[in-house]
Amino acid sequence: MELLSDIRLDTWINLLGTLISAGLAAFVAYIIVSKQNNAQTSLLISQVKYERERDAHNFIVQMKLEKYSLIMSSLVDSMRCYKESYQNIMNYIRSDDSYTPAISLDDLRRKEDELQKNLLDLQKEMNILLTYFPKIKAEWERVLTSYTEMSNIIYDGYTYPGRYQQLVNDTSETALKNSFYALTLDYVSMVEIIEREMQDLMESLEKQAAL
C-alpha cells in the first residue's frame, strides 16, 4: 500500500511538473509572441507615421509649386502690360517719324486706361497669391515701386501733360527709358528668385521619392 501511494505520489509530482513545465513554456512563448507583436506594431505605427508625414510634406510642396506657377503667370502678364505701356509711349513720342504709325493723344489715353485696369486686376490677384510668401512679396513690392515711377513719368509727361500738380520733375524720354530699365531688372530678379524656390521644392520631392 505504501509502495502504491509512493507511485501515485511520484505520478502526481511528475504530472504536476509536466503541467508546470508546459505552463511555463506556454507563458514564455506568449511573452515572446507578445514582444514580437509589439515590435511589429511599433514598426507599423512608425511606418504609418512616416508615410503620413511624407504625404503631408509632398502635399504642401505641391501646393507651393502650384501657387508659384500662378504667381509666375501673373508676373509675366504684368510685365507684358508694363512693356506695352512703355512701347505705347515710345510710339507716341516718335509718331512724327515716317516709320512709326501716328498715335493720337486720345488713343494713347484709351490704351493706357485699359492697361491700368488690367494691371489693377493683376495686382489684386498677386496680393492674394503672395499672402504666404513674404520673401517673394518683398520682390513684388520692388516691382510695383519701379512701375509707379514709370507710370508717373507717363502720366505727367505724356498722357496728361501740364497738370497743375506734377508727380515727377523729369519726364524726358531718357527718364522713361531708365525707369523701364529699372523695372525690367526688378522683374528679372523676382523671376529668378521664384525659379530657385521652385527648383528647391522639386528637389525636395525627388528626395522624398527616393527614400
Sequence and secondary structure as in RCSB ss.txt:
>XXXX:A:sequence
MELLSDIRLDTWINLLGTLISAGLAAFVAYIIVSKQNNAQTSLLISQVKYERERDAHNFIVQMKLEKYSLIMSSL
VDSMRCYKESYQNIMNYIRSDDSYTPAISLDDLRRKEDELQKNLLDLQKEMNILLTYFPKIKAEWERVLTSYTEM
SNIIYDGYTYPGRYQQLVNDTSETALKNSFYALTLDYVSMVEIIEREMQDLMESLEKQAAL
>XXXX:A:secstr
 HHHHHHHHHHHHHHHHHHHHHHHHHHHHHHHHHHHHHHHHHHHHHHHHHHHHHHHHHHHHHHHHHHHHHHHHHH
HHHHHHHHHHHHHHHHHHTTTSTTS    HHHHHHHHHHHHHHHHHHHHHHHHHGGG HHHHHHHHHHHHHHHHH
HHHHIIIIISTT SS S S  SHHHHHHHHHHHHHHHHHHHHHHHHHHHHHHHHHHHHHH 
